[in-house]
Amino acid sequence: MTRHIHPRASAVAVHAAITRRETTAEAVLQDSLERIANAEPALQAWKHLDAEAALRQARALDARMAAGSDLGLLGGVPLAVKDLIDTADMPTGYGAAVYEGHRPAADAEVVRRVRGADAVVVGKTVTTEYAYFTPGPTANPWDTAHTPGGSSSGSAAAVASGMVPLAFGSQTAGSLIRPASYCGVFALKPSHDLVSGAGVKAFAPSLDTVGWLANGAEDLELMRAALVGERFEPLPEAAGMRLLSCRTHEWACSDAGGEQVWERGHRLLSAAGVPVASLDLPASLAGLLQAQKTVMAKEAAQNLGREVMAYGPRVSQHIRDLVAVGQGVTDEAYAAAKDLAAQAVLEVLGLMGEADALLVPAAPGEAPPGLAATGDPVFSRVWTLLGLPCVNVPGLLGPGGLPVGLQLVGRPREERKLLAVAQSLHRVITA
């Protein structure tokens, strides 16, 4: 008997149900396409959607199952790809008018890997122009009068609304964690070098990081295992987790709603008996926010400067202004910013001591009203600069009834441990 998956069911549950033959890849996809049809007119999460191609993928997987073959880790799971990431069978426009209709010659490496793990690639989700600040039309599923955040706006909205269980995003400043916070979903920005960025439009390569969004920490782990070629195992309980709470040097950027959620999260942790110590970052690291902006501007000028020269006003003022700033960054200032980052990684890891993760703000507060801007990435810039893995943990609401996440920061290449802590933290704050 075919069983239809709940709209917010996890990727792990979808894959398990298909593997146990309780449903089929085609039935799962049909459910996903129905939810897209219902929600897309209001949310505008998709740049390109090819239902027929997705159905062909799903039916081919079902045929393999019928023939007795096993499927990969993502077998039958509907998946969205941010329109910054190349796909050979679908247009990839990078959110930019000058690339409208562009057809890459090959899939990005991460797309090749998820196809190899038998995911069903449904389509391309809206991104801001070149993954910077000029937004697309996507609205927040919690309130369509509010931004979903950027630049992984379409991916966050697609996951939050139950259109798909998994979606690729990317982060150069705060483009995974912020939209995940605003839309109330999990997101993993992995260690900078965990997965390949080949086939992803370059903005600032020493910062650009491919990540993914889902409705559960275990779904993030399933995707990680598929991408790095590991066997999937359920996340262990983070028994006796120890957190180090850090408001960061940017705490003044929090709004009243963000502060309320931060305090409520700490009260819930205290009531559950979770030890949370406080950490004040040393003054020597106060320049990290500006260092990230310096590195991003310099590298953006190197990667997008030719396009600004070639296309002029067809490129947004946001990008033209950033490239102009980056062209003014001296080699000495760039090297100093990179040196500060390298020093800071060692210092932060030393300060973490025996803690399992840092607990830091994910966003200033709830998603701002309006779709003309995507919010402030201030609470993610530093961690992106340092290349450390980060997870947005949803579950709390601000005073306006919109989600506000808590962000966990871990050690390099310890994503699995960080995701186990994220799962435990989510259980505490939603108990």
C-alpha positions in Angstrom: 0.0 0.0 0.0 1.4 3.4 -0.9 1.7 5.8 2.1 1.9 9.5 1.5 4.6 11.3 3.5 3.6 14.2 5.8 4.5 17.6 4.2 7.1 18.3 6.8 8.4 14.7 7.0 12.2 14.3 7.2 14.4 13.2 4.4 15.4 10.3 6.6 11.8 9.2 6.9 11.1 9.6 3.2 14.2 7.4 2.3 13.3 4.8 4.9 9.7 4.5 3.7 10.8 4.1 0.1 13.5 1.5 1.1 10.8 -0.5 3.1 8.5 -0.2 0.1 5.9 1.6 2.1 5.7 4.2 -0.6 7.4 4.9 -3.9 9.7 7.7 -5.2 7.0 8.7 -7.6 4.3 9.0 -4.8 6.7 11.1 -2.7 7.4 13.4 -5.6 3.8 13.8 -6.5 3.1 14.9 -2.9 6.0 17.3 -3.2 4.7 18.7 -6.5 1.2 19.2 -5.0 2.6 21.2 -2.2 4.6 23.2 -4.6 1.5 23.9 -6.7 -0.4 25.0 -3.6 2.3 27.2 -2.0 4.3 28.6 -4.9 1.9 31.3 -6.0 2.3 33.0 -2.7 6.0 32.2 -1.9 7.8 32.3 -5.3 10.5 30.0 -4.1 11.4 28.5 -7.5 13.4 29.9 -10.4 13.1 26.8 -12.6 10.9 23.8 -12.0 10.7 20.7 -14.2 8.1 18.4 -12.9 8.3 16.0 -15.9 12.1 15.6 -15.6 11.7 15.0 -11.8 9.0 12.4 -12.5 11.3 10.6 -14.9 13.9 10.5 -12.2 11.5 9.1 -9.6 10.1 6.5 -12.0 13.6 5.3 -12.9 14.3 4.8 -9.2 11.1 2.9 -8.7 12.0 0.7 -11.6 15.4 0.0 -10.1 13.8 -0.9 -6.8 11.3 -3.2 -8.6 14.3 -4.9 -10.2 15.8 -5.6 -6.8 18.5 -2.9 -6.7 19.2 -0.8 -3.6 19.1 3.0 -3.7 21.7 5.4 -2.5 21.5 7.4 0.7 19.2 10.0 -0.8 17.2 7.6 -2.8 13.8 9.1 -3.8 14.3 12.3 -1.7 13.1 15.4 -3.5 15.8 18.0 -3.4 16.1 21.7 -4.5 19.3 23.3 -5.8 20.0 27.0 -5.2 20.3 28.8 -8.6 23.9 29.7 -7.8 24.9 26.0 -8.3 25.4 24.6 -11.9 23.0 22.0 -13.3 23.6 20.7 -16.8 19.9 19.8 -17.4 18.4 23.1 -16.1 19.2 26.8 -16.5 21.5 28.4 -13.9 21.2 32.1 -13.8 23.0 33.0 -10.5 20.1 35.4 -9.7 21.5 37.8 -12.3 19.7 39.3 -15.3 22.8 39.0 -17.5 22.8 35.2 -17.0 19.1 34.6 -17.7 18.7 31.3 -19.5 22.4 30.3 -19.0 23.0 26.6 -19.5 26.1 25.2 -17.8 28.0 22.4 -19.5 28.1 20.2 -16.4 26.7 19.7 -13.0 28.4 21.2 -10.0 30.3 18.6 -8.0 27.8 18.6 -5.2 24.9 18.1 -7.6 26.8 15.2 -9.2 27.2 13.7 -5.8 23.5 13.9 -4.8 22.5 12.6 -8.2 24.9 9.7 -7.5 23.1 9.1 -4.2 19.8 8.9 -6.0 18.2 12.2 -4.9 15.4 13.5 -7.1 16.5 17.0 -8.2 13.2 18.9 -8.5 14.4 22.3 -9.7 16.3 25.5 -9.0 15.4 27.8 -6.1 15.6 31.6 -6.2 18.8 33.3 -5.0 19.6 37.0 -4.7 21.7 38.4 -7.5 25.2 36.7 -7.4 24.2 35.6 -3.8 24.5 39.2 -2.6 21.9 41.7 -1.4 19.5 42.3 -4.4 16.5 40.1 -3.6 14.3 37.9 -5.8 10.6 37.7 -5.3 10.5 35.0 -2.6 8.4 35.6 0.5 8.7 34.1 4.0 6.3 31.1 4.5 5.5 32.3 8.1 4.3 35.7 6.8 4.5 36.6 3.2 4.9 40.3 4.1 8.3 39.5 5.5 11.6 38.6 3.9 12.8 35.0 4.0 16.4 36.2 4.2 19.1 35.9 1.6 20.8 34.7 -0.4 19.4 31.1 0.0 15.9 32.6 0.0 14.2 30.1 -2.2 15.8 27.1 -0.6 14.8 28.2 2.9 11.2 28.9 1.8 10.9 25.6 -0.1 12.0 23.6 3.0 10.1 25.6 5.5 6.8 25.3 3.5 7.3 21.5 3.1 7.8 21.7 -0.7 11.0 19.6 -0.4 12.7 18.0 2.6 16.2 19.1 1.5 17.7 22.0 -0.4 21.2 23.3 -1.2 22.2 26.8 -0.3 25.5 28.6 0.1 27.1 31.1 2.4 29.7 33.8 1.9 28.5 36.1 4.8 25.2 34.8 6.3 23.3 33.3 3.4 22.4 30.0 5.0 22.1 30.7 8.7 20.1 33.9 8.4 17.3 32.6 6.1 17.2 29.4 8.1 16.6 31.5 11.2 14.0 33.7 9.5 12.1 30.7 8.1 12.4 28.3 11.1 14.5 25.5 9.6 17.8 23.8 10.2 20.8 24.7 8.1 24.4 23.5 8.1 27.2 25.7 6.9 29.9 23.1 7.0 33.7 23.6 7.4 34.9 25.7 4.5 36.7 22.8 2.8 34.3 20.0 3.6 32.6 19.8 0.2 33.7 21.0 -3.2 32.6 24.4 -4.6 33.4 23.4 -8.2 30.6 24.5 -10.4 29.3 27.1 -7.9 29.4 30.8 -9.1 32.4 32.3 -7.3 31.9 35.4 -5.3 34.7 35.3 -2.6 36.2 31.9 -2.8 38.0 31.9 0.6 34.5 32.5 2.1 32.1 30.8 -0.3 30.7 27.6 1.3 28.1 25.2 0.0 25.6 24.1 2.7 22.1 22.7 3.0 18.8 23.2 4.7 16.3 20.7 6.2 13.7 20.3 8.8 15.8 18.2 11.2 19.4 17.8 12.2 19.4 14.2 11.2 18.4 15.2 7.7 21.5 17.5 7.6 23.6 14.5 8.6 22.1 12.3 5.9 23.1 14.9 3.3 26.6 15.2 4.8 27.1 11.5 4.7 25.9 11.3 1.1 28.2 14.2 0.0 31.4 12.9 1.7 30.8 9.2 0.9 30.2 7.9 4.4 27.7 5.4 5.7 24.7 7.1 7.4 24.1 6.4 11.0 21.5 8.1 13.2 22.9 10.9 15.3 23.9 9.9 18.8 22.4 11.6 21.9 24.7 14.5 22.9 24.6 13.3 26.5 25.9 15.9 29.0 26.4 18.5 26.3 28.4 21.5 27.3 27.8 24.8 25.7 29.7 28.0 25.8 27.4 31.0 25.3 28.9 33.9 23.5 27.0 37.1 22.6 29.9 38.1 20.4 31.2 41.6 19.7 28.2 42.2 17.5 25.6 41.8 20.3 24.5 45.5 20.0 23.0 44.6 16.6 20.4 42.4 18.2 16.9 43.9 18.4 14.5 43.5 21.3 12.9 40.4 19.9 16.3 38.8 19.3 17.3 39.5 22.8 14.1 38.0 24.2 14.6 34.8 22.2 18.2 34.6 23.3 17.2 34.9 27.0 14.4 32.4 26.7 16.7 29.8 25.1 19.1 30.2 28.0 16.3 29.8 30.5 15.1 26.6 28.9 18.6 25.2 28.9 19.0 26.1 32.5 15.7 24.5 33.4 16.8 21.3 31.6 20.1 21.2 33.6 22.3 21.8 30.5 25.5 23.5 31.7 26.1 26.8 29.8 29.1 28.9 30.6 29.7 32.4 29.3 32.5 33.5 27.0 33.4 37.1 26.2 35.6 37.2 23.1 38.8 39.1 23.7 39.2 42.7 22.3 41.9 41.4 20.0 39.2 39.7 17.9 36.9 42.8 17.6 38.2 43.5 14.1 36.9 40.2 12.6 33.7 41.6 11.3 35.5 44.3 9.3 38.1 41.6 8.2 35.3 39.5 6.7 34.0 42.6 4.8 37.5 43.4 3.6 38.2 39.8 2.3 34.7 39.6 0.7 35.0 42.9 -1.1 38.5 42.2 -2.4 37.7 38.8 -3.7 34.3 40.0 -5.1 36.1 42.6 -7.1 38.5 40.0 -8.5 35.6 37.6 -9.4 32.9 40.0 -10.5 34.9 43.1 -11.6 34.9 42.0 -15.3 31.2 41.5 -15.3 30.6 45.0 -13.9 32.9 46.3 -16.6 31.1 44.4 -19.3 27.5 44.8 -18.3 27.5 48.1 -16.4 24.0 49.1 -15.2 22.6 45.6 -16.0 24.4 44.6 -12.8 22.8 45.9 -9.6 24.1 49.0 -7.7 24.8 46.7 -4.7 27.3 44.7 -6.7 28.8 47.7 -8.4 29.3 49.4 -5.1 30.9 46.3 -3.5 33.3 45.9 -6.5 34.3 49.5 -6.2 35.1 49.0 -2.5 37.0 45.9 -3.2 39.1 47.5 -5.9 40.2 50.0 -3.2 41.4 47.3 -0.8 45.1 47.2 -0.8 47.0 43.9 -0.8 48.4 44.8 2.6 44.9 45.3 4.1 43.7 42.0 2.6 46.7 40.1 3.9 46.2 41.7 7.4 42.6 40.6 7.4 43.6 37.0 6.4 46.3 37.0 9.1 43.8 38.1 11.7 41.4 35.3 10.7 44.1 32.7 10.9 45.1 33.9 14.4 41.5 34.0 15.5 40.7 30.4 14.5 43.4 29.2 16.8 42.4 31.6 19.6 38.7 30.7 19.4 39.4 26.9 19.4 41.6 27.4 22.4 38.8 29.4 24.2 36.3 26.6 23.5 38.2 24.3 25.8 36.1 21.3 26.7 32.8 22.8 25.4 31.0 20.8 22.7 30.0 24.0 20.8 29.7 27.7 21.0 26.1 29.1 21.3 25.8 32.4 19.5 23.0 34.5 17.9 21.9 33.4 14.5 20.2 36.7 13.4 19.4 40.1 15.0 15.8 39.0 15.5 12.7 38.1 13.5 12.6 38.5 9.7 12.2 42.2 8.9 9.0 43.3 7.0 9.1 43.9 3.3 10.8 42.1 0.4 13.1 44.9 -0.8 15.9 43.8 1.6 17.0 40.5 3.1 18.2 41.4 6.6 21.5 41.7 8.2 24.1 38.8 8.1 26.1 40.4 11.0 25.9 37.3 13.3 27.4 34.9 10.7 30.1 37.0 9.0 32.8 36.2 11.6 32.2 32.4 11.6 32.2 32.3 7.8 35.5 34.1 7.8 36.9 31.5 10.2 35.6 28.6 8.2 34.1 26.9 11.2 31.0 24.7 10.9 27.7 26.3 12.0 24.2 25.1 12.5 21.0 27.1 12.8 18.7 25.5 15.4 15.0 26.5 15.0 12.2 26.1 17.6 11.8 29.5 19.2 9.5 32.4 18.2 10.0 36.1 18.6 7.3 38.5 20.0 5.8 38.8 16.5 5.3 35.1 16.1 8.1 34.6 13.6 11.0 32.2 14.1 14.4 33.2 15.5 17.1 30.6 15.5 20.0 29.8 17.8 23.4 29.2 16.2 25.9 26.6 17.2 29.5 26.9 16.1 31.8 23.8 16.2 35.3 22.7 15.5 36.6 22.1 11.9 35.5 18.8 10.4 33.4 17.9 13.4 30.0 18.4 11.7 28.6 15.1 12.9 29.3 16.0 16.6 27.9 19.5 16.0 24.7 18.1 14.5 24.2 15.8 17.5 24.4 18.8 19.8 22.0 20.7 17.5 19.5 17.9 17.7 19.7 17.8 21.5 19.5 21.6 21.8 16.3 21.5 19.6 14.7 18.9 21.8 15.4 21.1 24.9 14.0 24.3 23.5 10.9 22.6 22.0 10.1 20.3 24.9 
